[in-house]
Amino acid sequence: RNGGEAHYNSPQGMAELQIASRTNSRKQYDAYVRTMVEQVKHTSLRGLLTFRDDVSPVPLDEVEPVAAIVKRFCTGAMSLGSISIEAHEALAKAMNEVGGKSNTGEGGEDPLRFKDRRRSAIKQIASGRFGVTSEYLTNADELQIKMAQGAKPGEGGELPGQKVTELIAKTRGTTPGVGLISPPPHHDIYSIEDLSQLIHDLKSANRAARVSVKLVSEVGVGVVAAGVAKGKSDHIVISGGDGGTGAAAWTGIKHAGLPWELGLAEAHQTLVLNGLRSRVVLQSDGQLKTGRDVTIAALLGAEEFGFATMPLVVLGCIMMRKCHLNTCPVGIATQDPELRAKFAGKPEHVVNFMWMLAEEVRTNMAAMGFRTMDDMIGRADMLRVDETTLNPKTATLDLGPILTSAAALAPGEPQINTMQQDHFSPEATGLPTILDYGLIEAAAPALER
């Protein structure tokens, strides 16, 4: 509203993005970026930052190609149930086409999708364990344990009864029309050792999949991330407090979770200082909107990047804030057949957005003299405070801690993932010696026949 509180998303920016993605117009996308850059100056920590300009650029044609950059992109964990099957499948098709990953969310996935282009590469395991079966676990490239999410850390997910249709209930193994509430904690995880046990169990179910743990940006998340890395997780997500708002209570939206800039910088620095950064892939999400946001996240230590709100906007979301009421007028956050029929989004629109986003990242990399994403990750020294954005309130902020280069704190330590966790040596976890593998080996002749 005019004169009211500033928000991340503006009607102008959303309209520009929808036009850009539907027409594949780089000119319209650039207009969207300009709008968003102005918007975040008043609403985020990254809005107070800018890139150093006292560097030597490199030619754009020497920079890592778009096709390689988009493989680092993921869509957020939005369950089948919270959004319609049309929207859920559109995201999966788009990410499979660009080589990125889509996420099932905590509601499971229809087994009919496991073998075609509608398959979500990331299968989430949340506290309610809805839809989690052995078949579900074995048809994944990544298994994500959701310990918390940005908008409502410490709370479980909730799906109102009117959104639990026959299909949703079948997928989740529940009763149609009955609301579903996930417990706040995983009831089998009350310590880091318990988490390590679940990581072991998931790796036993699917040796080929990497195991991810989703954490929320909070004070002390660096120490938690270090424990998760020691517990043999292959991948860690630092979720910002601005994401995941569609399924959250008002108190969770307004009063929980910190910006991803703080949690990401702390996690990256702590992992580097403890010699653990090389073991894990670090991802960040929470209202990433532009290539500028992705570039800043990479400079603060992220290797992969999650998007949820913006892909939904691309598919037609108009921010009615009715996600929990089953009355979404554009057929995204609803299970009502009449409203779902109004869904006009296409996977191609999301593909266009991801490619333009990656091209913007390439442009930023060239301007700062980076030829590959790996060269850019963790280079917080390439950021500085933008003095032109400061006002009497923000001028008192000390952004020095997040702009500290981890390489300066621990010279010689890797800034990116360079090795795989040791899941398979007997002294590490004993995976090769568990009974299941012995039985499979003994039954191999019969199975082959």
MARTI-379022 format. One record per residue (C-alpha): z, y, x; residue in three letters. Coordinates in steps of 0.2 Angstrom, whole numbers, padded with zeros to 4 digits, always signed. Layout:
BEGIN
ZYXala;...
This chain:
BEGIN
+0000+0000+0000arg;-0003+0018+0006asn;+0012+0024+0015gly;+0020+0007+0014gly;+0025-0007+0026glu;+0010-0012+0038ala;+0004-0029+0037his;-0007-0040+0048tyr;-0020-0043+0035asn;-0030-0029+0027ser;-0043-0030+0013pro;-0055-0021+0024gln;-0053-0034+0038gly;-0054-0049+0027met;-0070-0043+0019ala;-0078-0040+0036glu;-0073-0057+0042leu;-0080-0065+0026gln;-0096-0056+0027ile;-0098-0060+0046ala;-0094-0078+0044ser;-0106-0081+0029arg;-0120-0071+0037thr;-0116-0076+0055asn;-0117-0058+0060ser;-0110-0053+0077arg;-0111-0034+0072lys;-0100-0037+0057gln;-0088-0048+0067tyr;-0086-0034+0079asp;-0082-0022+0065ala;-0069-0035+0060tyr;-0061-0036+0077val;-0060-0017+0078arg;-0050-0017+0062thr;-0039-0031+0067met;-0035-0023+0084val;-0030-0007+0075glu;-0019-0017+0063gln;-0010-0027+0076val;-0005-0011+0085lys;+0008-0008+0072his;+0013-0025+0068thr;+0015-0036+0084ser;+0020-0037+0102leu;+0003-0041+0108arg;-0003-0024+0099gly;+0007-0015+0113leu;-0002-0024+0127leu;-0019-0021+0135thr;-0029-0029+0148phe;-0029-0023+0166arg;-0045-0013+0170asp;-0043-0012+0189asp;-0052-0029+0192val;-0070-0034+0197ser;-0079-0041+0182pro;-0091-0056+0183val;-0108-0059+0175pro;-0106-0066+0157leu;-0119-0080+0161asp;-0107-0086+0175glu;-0092-0089+0162val;-0088-0105+0154glu;-0099-0109+0139pro;-0094-0107+0121val;-0096-0125+0118ala;-0082-0129+0130ala;-0070-0115+0124ile;-0071-0120+0105val;-0065-0138+0110lys;-0048-0129+0113arg;-0047-0123+0095phe;-0037-0132+0081cys;-0034-0128+0063thr;-0017-0127+0057gly;-0006-0141+0048ala;-0010-0138+0030met;-0008-0153+0020ser;-0019-0161+0006leu;-0008-0155-0008gly;-0004-0138-0002ser;-0023-0135-0002ile;-0037-0143-0012ser;-0047-0158-0006ile;-0062-0147-0005glu;-0054-0134+0007ala;-0045-0148+0017his;-0062-0158+0020glu;-0071-0142+0024ala;-0059-0138+0038leu;-0061-0156+0045ala;-0080-0155+0044lys;-0081-0139+0053ala;-0069-0143+0067met;-0077-0160+0070asn;-0094-0151+0071glu;-0088-0138+0084val;-0078-0152+0094gly;-0061-0145+0090gly;-0047-0153+0080lys;-0042-0151+0062ser;-0024-0156+0056asn;-0019-0166+0041thr;-0003-0157+0038gly;+0012-0167+0032glu;+0004-0175+0017gly;-0006-0189+0024gly;-0025-0192+0023glu;-0036-0203+0011asp;-0041-0218+0021pro;-0059-0216+0015leu;-0060-0201+0027arg;-0054-0210+0043phe;-0071-0215+0049lys;-0083-0201+0044asp;-0085-0182+0047arg;-0071-0178+0035arg;-0058-0186+0047arg;-0044-0175+0054ser;-0041-0178+0072ala;-0023-0173+0072ile;-0012-0183+0061lys;+0005-0175+0058gln;+0022-0184+0056ile;+0035-0172+0047ala;+0052-0175+0041ser;+0047-0182+0024gly;+0035-0195+0032arg;+0023-0193+0017phe;+0008-0203+0019gly;+0013-0210+0036val;+0006-0228+0038thr;+0001-0239+0052ser;-0017-0236+0047glu;-0014-0217+0047tyr;-0007-0218+0064leu;-0020-0228+0072thr;-0034-0217+0066asn;-0029-0201+0076ala;-0034-0193+0092asp;-0017-0184+0092glu;+0000-0188+0083leu;+0010-0172+0080gln;+0029-0173+0077ile;+0033-0157+0067lys;+0051-0152+0072met;+0049-0134+0065ala;+0036-0122+0059gln;+0035-0103+0061gly;+0038-0097+0044ala;+0053-0108+0040lys;+0061-0116+0055pro;+0075-0127+0049gly;+0068-0130+0032glu;+0058-0144+0025gly;+0041-0142+0016gly;+0040-0141-0003glu;+0026-0146-0014leu;+0029-0141-0032pro;+0026-0155-0045gly;+0011-0147-0053gln;+0002-0149-0037lys;+0006-0168-0036val;-0010-0176-0044thr;-0014-0194-0045glu;-0024-0193-0028leu;-0010-0183-0019ile;+0003-0195-0025ala;-0007-0210-0020lys;-0010-0202-0003thr;+0008-0198-0001arg;+0015-0214-0009gly;+0025-0205-0022thr;+0024-0202-0041thr;+0012-0189-0049pro;+0020-0174-0056gly;+0036-0175-0046val;+0040-0161-0034gly;+0041-0166-0016leu;+0054-0159-0004ile;+0055-0164+0014ser;+0072-0164+0022pro;+0076-0150+0035pro;+0078-0162+0049pro;+0070-0179+0054his;+0084-0190+0049his;+0081-0201+0064asp;+0081-0187+0076ile;+0097-0179+0081tyr;+0095-0178+0100ser;+0082-0177+0113ile;+0084-0195+0116glu;+0080-0199+0097asp;+0064-0188+0099leu;+0059-0198+0115ser;+0061-0214+0105gln;+0049-0208+0091leu;+0037-0202+0104ile;+0038-0220+0111his;+0036-0228+0094asp;+0020-0217+0090leu;+0013-0221+0107lys;+0016-0239+0103ser;+0006-0237+0087ala;-0008-0229+0095asn;-0010-0229+0114arg;-0026-0219+0114ala;-0018-0204+0105ala;-0009-0190+0113arg;+0008-0186+0106val;+0012-0168+0101ser;+0028-0160+0097val;+0028-0144+0086lys;+0042-0131+0090leu;+0045-0114+0083val;+0046-0098+0094ser;+0065-0095+0096glu;+0078-0089+0109val;+0080-0104+0120gly;+0064-0113+0116val;+0060-0115+0134gly;+0074-0126+0137val;+0069-0136+0122val;+0051-0137+0128ala;+0058-0144+0145ala;+0067-0158+0136gly;+0052-0162+0125val;+0041-0163+0141ala;+0054-0175+0149lys;+0054-0185+0133gly;+0036-0189+0137lys;+0027-0178+0125ser;+0009-0175+0130asp;+0007-0159+0120his;+0019-0145+0114ile;+0015-0132+0101val;+0024-0115+0101ile;+0023-0109+0083ser;+0025-0090+0079gly;+0036-0084+0065gly;+0021-0076+0056asp;+0012-0092+0052gly;+0013-0105+0038gly;+0019-0093+0025thr;+0010-0100+0010gly;+0023-0114+0008ala;+0038-0105+0013ala;+0052-0097+0003ala;+0054-0078+0004trp;+0069-0079+0015thr;+0060-0090+0028gly;+0045-0078+0028ile;+0055-0063+0031lys;+0070-0068+0042his;+0065-0083+0052ala;+0055-0087+0068gly;+0050-0075+0082leu;+0033-0069+0088pro;+0023-0082+0097trp;+0022-0070+0112glu;+0040-0072+0116leu;+0042-0091+0113gly;+0025-0095+0123leu;+0030-0084+0138ala;+0047-0092+0139glu;+0041-0110+0137ala;+0027-0108+0150his;+0039-0100+0162gln;+0053-0112+0160thr;+0041-0127+0161leu;+0033-0120+0177val;+0051-0117+0185leu;+0056-0134+0181asn;+0040-0142+0188gly;+0035-0149+0171leu;+0020-0138+0166arg;+0008-0150+0174ser;+0014-0164+0162arg;+0010-0156+0145val;-0004-0146+0136val;+0003-0130+0129leu;-0003-0123+0112gln;+0001-0108+0102ser;-0002-0103+0084asp;+0004-0090+0071gly;-0008-0077+0065gln;-0021-0078+0079leu;-0035-0068+0072lys;-0047-0063+0086thr;-0053-0067+0103gly;-0042-0054+0110arg;-0027-0063+0103asp;-0033-0080+0110val;-0036-0071+0127thr;-0018-0064+0127ile;-0011-0081+0122ala;-0020-0089+0137ala;-0014-0076+0149leu;+0004-0080+0143leu;+0001-0099+0146gly;-0007-0107+0131ala;-0021-0119+0134glu;-0025-0123+0116glu;-0025-0112+0101phe;-0021-0115+0082gly;-0029-0105+0067phe;-0024-0107+0049ala;-0024-0091+0039thr;-0041-0084+0046met;-0051-0101+0042pro;-0044-0100+0024leu;-0050-0082+0023val;-0067-0087+0029val;-0067-0101+0016leu;-0064-0087+0002gly;-0045-0084+0002cys;-0041-0067-0005ile;-0022-0067-0002met;-0016-0068-0020met;+0000-0075-0014arg;+0000-0089-0027lys;-0001-0103-0015cys;+0014-0112-0022his;+0010-0109-0041leu;-0006-0120-0042asn;-0016-0105-0049thr;-0026-0100-0033cys;-0041-0091-0041pro;-0053-0096-0027val;-0050-0115-0027gly;-0041-0116-0011ile;-0022-0118-0014ala;-0023-0127-0030thr;-0026-0144-0037gln;-0032-0138-0054asp;-0049-0145-0057pro;-0056-0130-0066glu;-0050-0118-0051leu;-0056-0131-0038arg;-0073-0129-0046ala;-0073-0111-0040lys;-0072-0115-0022phe;-0086-0108-0013ala;-0082-0110+0005gly;-0093-0120+0017lys;-0089-0129+0034pro;-0103-0119+0041glu;-0094-0103+0038his;-0079-0109+0048val;-0091-0115+0062val;-0099-0097+0063asn;-0081-0090+0065phe;-0076-0101+0078met;-0092-0098+0088trp;-0090-0079+0087met;-0072-0080+0092leu;-0076-0091+0107ala;-0090-0079+0112glu;-0078-0064+0111glu;-0066-0074+0122val;-0080-0076+0135arg;-0083-0057+0135thr;-0065-0054+0139asn;-0065-0067+0153met;-0080-0059+0161ala;-0072-0042+0160ala;-0057-0048+0169met;-0066-0058+0182gly;-0062-0076+0176phe;-0076-0089+0176arg;-0066-0103+0167thr;-0052-0104+0155met;-0041-0114+0167asp;-0042-0099+0179asp;-0035-0087+0166met;-0021-0097+0159ile;-0004-0091+0164gly;-0011-0075+0172arg;+0002-0063+0163ala;+0000-0051+0178asp;-0017-0046+0170met;-0008-0038+0155leu;+0000-0021+0155arg;+0008-0011+0142val;-0004+0001+0132asp;+0005+0017+0133glu;-0006+0025+0119thr;+0002+0013+0106thr;+0020+0017+0110leu;+0031+0027+0097asn;+0049+0032+0098pro;+0054+0015+0093lys;+0042+0004+0103thr;+0045+0015+0119ala;+0062+0007+0121thr;+0055-0011+0122leu;+0056-0019+0139asp;+0041-0031+0139leu;+0043-0035+0157gly;+0050-0053+0154pro;+0035-0059+0145ile;+0023-0050+0157leu;+0031-0059+0172thr;+0019-0071+0180ser;+0026-0089+0181ala;+0016-0091+0197ala;+0026-0078+0205ala;+0042-0086+0200leu;+0037-0103+0207ala;+0023-0101+0219pro;+0012-0117+0221gly;+0017-0125+0204glu;+0003-0129+0192pro;+0000-0117+0178gln;-0010-0129+0167ile;-0009-0148+0163asn;-0015-0158+0178thr;-0008-0175+0175met;-0004-0187+0161gln;+0013-0193+0156gln;+0018-0210+0162asp;+0019-0220+0146his;+0013-0236+0153phe;+0023-0241+0169ser;+0037-0253+0165pro;+0050-0242+0173glu;+0044-0227+0163ala;+0045-0233+0145thr;+0041-0251+0145gly;+0026-0249+0133leu;+0016-0264+0142pro;+0031-0275+0140thr;+0035-0273+0121ile;+0033-0288+0110leu;+0018-0282+0100asp;+0006-0282+0115tyr;+0012-0299+0120gly;+0008-0305+0102leu;-0009-0297+0102ile;-0014-0304+0119glu;-0009-0321+0113ala;-0019-0320+0097ala;-0034-0312+0106ala;-0045-0328+0105pro;-0042-0330+0086ala;-0045-0311+0083leu;-0061-0312+0093glu;-0067-0326+0082arg;
